[in-house]
């Protein structure tokens, strides 16, 4: 049986599945239920400084995007950090860690960007026995308007400064949570690395408005006729999150920096993909809020079964395996040629492949052959774009088949070359021409 025990920057847990800092980790009751269900760790909902706690709205806090079957695709959240007293949170954290010593318990923290504020809260958290801290530089709403959250995460100099303070004033591992609301995720990651962070976690939520009520003309969720932007999460953000994880994992300046992957993780496969791109573990929120804490049991068993099937003994065997295969577009092999192929036995003749290709792509799929409804790829027109595969409702009915070296590409009239060639050396590239001259 595959060993999925996790050791993330010295923080040990029985599996790589942690609950992210969010409503599901707001108090001991939730966290204990999560541990009973099998979660390997939690990041406690973000703590603020001592004094009167923040105030959350007393109305709808979530907006949503659903698929055609009302499956939740994305969740918009306008809730702020914990609205419970700091000492109450600390007391509960200490008790939970004492009762569940084999589980990871990390404290998320957000205080003003002032050295004395961080210096004051860190020893209080350390006294709870927490395994580490996560610096919340990602929250895009409410707190950012007060100079915290993503307001810090969007300024690399601030990130480096606060990380240095935390490394100076605590012995606990420091995980820096990054905001996706930025042009180049590598820059804040580099800043955190320069400040001495032990790891980064990403992504936090994406600035969003999920809908508008067309009767009241107010954004949703609506509070007394008004709405605000919030943080978007859930399955819809997974592709964005994976790209950002991969960017950090393959950046020469941050390569090797431990990453906790967050963003739309709902199944074991999602988790495996994040880890293959370089994440050392994963954090989950929306899936737990949608399906309950026991969803982790499917994640655990699914991951183990896949690892056993593929012969992966432990997590180290899969972490980062896909990172070397992520490259810039300019290095993709332009001599690689593939064509779509339709399995006529599996085809249900719905015509979606034809209309998608005919209206929006390359007119490379028939609709009629010899007077009968028939869908077939016209190789002379097919560019191998893969659109038909993605719109086909029958899995495996349409596949992309690579042409062998030496085979004739009927679209170009040329044979497939045996050598690798990319845009940097292509004759149509003006920069390549300059270099040749």
DRENGU-479828 format. One line per 4 residues: number of its first residue (from 1); their letters; for each residue x, y, z of C-alpha. Coordinates in steps of 0.25 Angstrom, whole numbers, plus 2048, in hexadecimal, padded with zeros to 3 digits. Layout:
NUM	a	X Y Z | ...
This chain:
1	xxxx	800 800 800 | 805 80E 7FC | 80A 816 808 | 803 824 807
5	xxxx	809 829 814 | 80D 838 812 | 819 840 817 | 817 84E 813
9	xxxx	822 857 818 | 824 84F 824 | 815 84F 827 | 810 840 827
13	xxxx	802 83B 824 | 7FC 82D 821 | 7F8 832 813 | 7FB 83E 80A
17	xxxx	7EC 843 80B | 7EB 850 813 | 7DF 858 815 | 7E2 867 810
21	xxxx	7E0 873 819 | 7D1 876 817 | 7C4 874 81E | 7C6 865 820
25	xxxx	7D1 868 829 | 7CB 873 831 | 7CA 86C 83F | 7CD 85F 846
29	xxxx	7C0 858 843 | 7C2 859 834 | 7D1 855 835 | 7CE 849 83E
33	xxxx	7C4 844 835 | 7CE 845 829 | 7D8 83D 830 | 7CE 833 834
37	xxxx	7CB 832 825 | 7D9 830 821 | 7DF 83D 81D | 7EE 83D 81F
41	xxxx	7EF 84C 824 | 7E8 859 824 | 7EC 868 823 | 7E4 86F 82D
45	xxxx	7DB 87A 828 | 7E3 887 828 | 7E6 88D 835 | 7E6 89C 837
49	xxxx	7ED 8A5 842 | 7E9 8A5 850 | 7DD 8AE 853 | 7CF 8B0 84E
53	xxxx	7CE 8A5 842 | 7CA 8A9 834 | 7BB 8AA 831 | 7B5 8A2 826
57	xxxx	7A8 8A5 81E | 79B 89F 824 | 796 89A 817 | 79A 892 80A
61	xxxx	7A9 890 80A | 7A9 887 7FD | 7A6 888 7EF | 7A7 87C 7E5
65	xxxx	7A9 877 7D7 | 7A2 86A 7D4 | 7A4 860 7C8 | 797 85C 7C0
69	xxxx	795 851 7CA | 796 85B 7D6 | 7A3 856 7DA | 7AB 861 7E1
73	xxxx	7B6 866 7D8 | 7BA 872 7DF | 7B8 879 7EC | 7B9 888 7EF
77	xxxx	7BC 88B 7FE | 7BB 899 805 | 7BD 893 813 | 7C9 89A 81A
81	xxxx	7D3 893 824 | 7CF 88D 831 | 7C5 896 838 | 7C7 88E 845
85	xxxx	7D0 894 850 | 7DF 890 84F | 7E0 88A 85C | 7D5 881 85A
89	xxxx	7DB 87C 84D | 7E9 87A 854 | 7E3 872 85F | 7DB 869 855
93	xxxx	7E7 867 84C | 7F0 863 858 | 7E5 858 85D | 7E3 853 84F
97	xxxx	7F2 851 84D | 7F3 84A 85A | 7E8 841 857 | 7ED 83E 848
101	xxxx	7FC 83E 849 | 7FE 836 83C | 7F6 840 834 | 7FC 84D 82E
105	xxxx	7F7 85A 834 | 7FB 867 82D | 7F7 875 831 | 7F3 87F 827
109	xxxx	7F6 88D 82B | 7F3 89B 826 | 7F7 8A7 82D | 7FA 8B5 829
113	xxxx	807 8B7 821 | 80F 8BC 82D | 81A 8B5 834 | 815 8B6 842
117	xxxx	807 8B0 83E | 80E 8A3 839 | 818 8A3 845 | 80C 8A3 84E
121	xxxx	804 898 848 | 80F 88E 845 | 812 889 853 | 803 888 856
125	xxxx	802 87E 84B | 80E 877 84E | 809 874 85C | 7FE 86C 856
129	xxxx	807 862 851 | 803 865 842 | 80C 85E 838 | 80E 86A 830
133	xxxx	808 877 82B | 802 87C 81E | 803 88B 81A | 7F6 88F 814
137	xxxx	7FB 898 809 | 7F0 894 7FF | 7E2 898 804 | 7DD 8A1 7F9
141	xxxx	7D1 8A8 800 | 7CE 8B0 80D | 7DB 8AE 814 | 7E3 8B2 807
145	xxxx	7DB 8C0 809 | 7E2 8C1 816 | 7F0 8BF 811 | 7F1 8B0 814
149	xxxx	7EF 8A3 80C | 7F1 8A5 7FD | 7F5 8B3 7FF | 802 8AE 805
153	xxxx	802 8A2 7FB | 802 8AB 7EF | 80F 8B2 7F4 | 81B 8A9 7F4
157	xxxx	823 8B2 7FD | 818 8B2 808 | 818 8A2 806 | 827 8A1 808
161	xxxx	827 8AB 814 | 81C 8A4 81C | 822 896 819 | 82F 89B 81F
165	xxxx	828 8A0 82B | 821 892 82D | 82E 88A 82B | 834 893 836
169	xxxx	829 892 840 | 825 884 83F | 82B 876 83F | 81F 870 837
173	xxxx	81F 86D 829 | 81A 879 820 | 811 876 814 | 80E 883 80C
177	xxxx	800 883 805 | 800 88A 7F8 | 7F5 891 7F1 | 7F2 88E 7E2
181	xxxx	7ED 89C 7E0 | 7FB 8A0 7DA | 801 8A0 7CC | 80D 897 7CF
185	xxxx	80C 88D 7DB | 81B 88B 7DA | 81E 899 7E0 | 817 897 7ED
189	xxxx	81C 889 7EE | 82B 88E 7EC | 828 899 7F7 | 823 88F 801
193	xxxx	82F 886 7FE | 839 891 7FF | 833 894 80D | 836 886 811
197	xxxx	828 880 811 | 828 871 813 | 81D 86F 808 | 812 876 800
201	xxxx	803 872 7FF | 7FA 876 7F3 | 7F1 87A 7EE | 7E8 882 7F7
205	xxxx	7DB 887 7F1 | 7D9 88F 7E4 | 7D2 89C 7E4 | 7C5 89A 7DE
209	xxxx	7B6 89E 7DD | 7AE 891 7DA | 7A1 897 7D6 | 797 8A3 7D5
213	xxxx	789 8A2 7DA | 782 8A7 7CD | 776 8AC 7D6 | 77D 8B4 7E0
217	xxxx	789 8B6 7D7 | 792 8B3 7E3 | 79F 8AA 7E3 | 79D 89C 7EA
221	xxxx	79E 899 7F5 | 795 8A6 7F9 | 795 8AD 806 | 78A 8B7 807
225	xxxx	78A 8BA 7F8 | 799 8BB 7F7 | 7A4 8B1 7F4 | 7B3 8B0 7F4
229	xxxx	7BE 8A9 7ED | 7C2 89C 7F4 | 7CC 890 7F3 | 7C9 886 7E8
233	xxxx	7CD 877 7EB | 7C8 869 7E7 | 7CA 860 7DB | 7CA 86C 7D1
237	xxxx	7D7 872 7D7 | 7DF 865 7D6 | 7E6 867 7C8 | 7EA 875 7CD
241	xxxx	7F0 86F 7DA | 7F7 864 7D3 | 7FE 86E 7CA | 803 876 7D5
245	xxxx	808 86B 7DD | 810 866 7D1 | 815 874 7CE | 81B 874 7DC
249	xxxx	820 866 7DB | 828 868 7CE | 82D 876 7D1 | 83C 875 7D3
253	xxxx	83B 87F 7DE | 831 877 7E6 | 833 869 7E1 | 833 85F 7ED
257	xxxx	82B 869 7F6 | 820 860 7FD | 812 863 7F8 | 805 860 7FE
261	xxxx	7FB 860 7F2 | 7ED 866 7F4 | 7E2 869 7EA | 7D6 860 7E5
265	xxxx	7DB 853 7EB | 7CF 84A 7EB | 7D4 83C 7E8 | 7E1 833 7EA
269	xxxx	7E4 836 7DC | 7E4 845 7DE | 7EE 843 7EA | 7F7 83A 7E2
273	xxxx	7F7 844 7D6 | 7FB 84F 7E0 | 806 846 7E6 | 80B 842 7D8
277	xxxx	80D 851 7D5 | 815 853 7E2 | 80C 854 7EE | 811 84D 7FA
281	xxxx	803 84C 800 | 7F5 852 7FD | 7EB 85A 804 | 7DC 859 802
285	xxxx	7D0 862 805 | 7C4 863 7FB | 7C3 854 7F9 | 7C2 852 808
289	xxxx	7B7 85D 809 | 7B0 856 7FD | 7B0 848 801 | 7B4 847 810
293	xxxx	7C1 843 817 | 7C0 834 813 | 7C4 837 805 | 7D2 836 809
297	xxxx	7D0 827 80B | 7CE 826 7FC | 7DA 82E 7F9 | 7E3 826 802
301	xxxx	7DE 818 7FC | 7DE 81D 7EE | 7EC 823 7EF | 7F1 816 7F6
305	xxxx	7EB 80D 7EB | 7F1 815 7E0 | 7FE 815 7E6 | 7FE 806 7E8
309	xxxx	7F9 804 7DA | 804 80C 7D4 | 80F 807 7DE | 812 814 7E5
313	xxxx	817 810 7F3 | 815 81E 7FA | 812 82C 7F7 | 820 830 7F4
317	xxxx	81E 827 7E7 | 814 830 7E1 | 817 83E 7E7 | 81D 847 7DC
321	xxxx	81D 83B 7D1 | 815 844 7C7 | 81D 851 7CA | 828 84E 7BF
325	xxxx	81D 84C 7B5 | 818 85A 7B7 | 81E 864 7AD | 81C 871 7A6
329	xxxx	814 871 799 | 821 874 791 | 827 867 794 | 81C 85E 790
333	xxxx	81F 855 784 | 81A 85B 777 | 81D 84E 770 | 813 846 778
337	xxxx	806 843 770 | 7F9 83D 775 | 7EC 83B 76F | 7DE 838 775
341	xxxx	7D8 82A 773 | 7C9 827 775 | 7C5 819 77A | 7B9 816 771
345	xxxx	7B4 80B 77B | 7B4 815 786 | 7AF 821 77F | 7A0 824 783
349	xxxx	79F 82E 777 | 79B 83A 77F | 7A3 843 776 | 7AA 84B 781
353	xxxx	7B8 849 77B | 7B3 84D 76D | 7AC 85A 771 | 7B7 85E 77A
357	xxxx	7C2 85C 76F | 7B9 861 764 | 7B5 86E 76B | 7C1 871 774
361	xxxx	7CD 86A 76F | 7D2 864 762 | 7C7 85D 75B | 7CE 84F 75C
365	xxxx	7C2 846 760 | 7B7 842 757 | 7A8 841 75A | 7A3 839 74E
369	xxxx	7AA 82F 746 | 7A3 828 73A | 796 82E 73E | 797 829 74C
373	xxxx	799 82F 75A | 7A8 82C 75C | 7B3 833 764 | 7C1 831 75F
377	xxxx	7CE 839 760 | 7D3 83F 753 | 7E2 83E 755 | 7E5 848 74A
381	xxxx	7DF 853 753 | 7E1 84D 761 | 7EC 856 769 | 7EB 84C 775
385	xxxx	7E5 857 77E | 7DE 84D 787 | 7D1 856 788 | 7C8 84A 783
389	xxxx	7CE 841 78E | 7CA 84B 799 | 7BC 84D 794 | 7B8 83F 791
393	xxxx	7AF 839 79C | 7B4 82B 79A | 7C1 829 7A1 | 7CC 822 798
397	xxxx	7C3 823 78C | 7CD 82E 786 | 7DC 82C 788 | 7E8 834 783
401	xxxx	7F1 82A 77B | 800 82F 779 | 805 82D 76B | 811 824 76A
405	xxxx	81F 82A 766 | 81F 82A 756 | 810 829 755 | 809 833 74C
409	xxxx	802 83F 752 | 7F6 840 748 | 7F4 84F 74D | 801 854 74A
413	xxxx	806 84A 73F | 813 848 747 | 818 83B 74E | 81A 83B 75D
417	xxxx	828 83F 761 | 830 836 76A | 837 842 771 | 832 84B 77C
421	xxxx	830 85A 778 | 82A 865 780 | 826 874 77D | 834 879 781
425	xxxx	83A 873 775 | 82E 874 76B | 830 87C 75E | 824 884 761
429	xxxx	829 889 76E | 82F 897 76C | 838 896 778 | 83E 888 772
433	xxxx	841 88F 765 | 848 89A 76D | 850 890 774 | 854 889 767
437	x	859 896 761
